[in-house]
């Protein structure tokens, strides 16, 4: 009888320990969920910086102000570190407005000057953000297609994506920093997409 009671105590003890461990692990998973970015800023024609928080963005704005004040620039040091990087090849962005619905065609002809732009949700380094791309045809382009299948034109691109951190220091040490995601457009494409 005592053996059965002892076995029950051991079983409930193991079960309780297991539940306590599970409960302590669950908040860790919750903390690793992705968060929405605060704002995106184009820094040149092909590169965009995405700031994960309002504080990061405000530190970036402060950096811009300090750069404009040349007397302060000489008293501080800037160091930048790349935390990670990846390259997305031929990432689909959107369907081309020239083909608003699925159709059968043996060829698509795009005229010079035609522009297509699109935005799609993306995620890197635990940060959700909008990935944008625009393409303008420099010359008239003919794109062959399989007329036995339904197709549409779509915009895609190659992107170099990096997770970055920038530190600011003076004689007293580091006084500010901010994090950001940088994405750089490497190439853009017009593809035939089949259903």
Secondary structure, 3 states (H helix, E strand, C coil): CHHHHHHHHHHHHHHHHHHHHHHHHHHHHHHCCCEECCEEEECCCCEEEEECCHHHHHHHHHHHHHHHCHHHHCCCEEEEEEEEEEEEEEEEEEECCCCCCCECCCEEEECCCCEEEEEEEEEECCEEEEEEEEEECCCCEEEECCCCCCEEEEEEEEEEEEEEEEEEEECCEEEEEEEEEEEEEEEEEEEEEEC
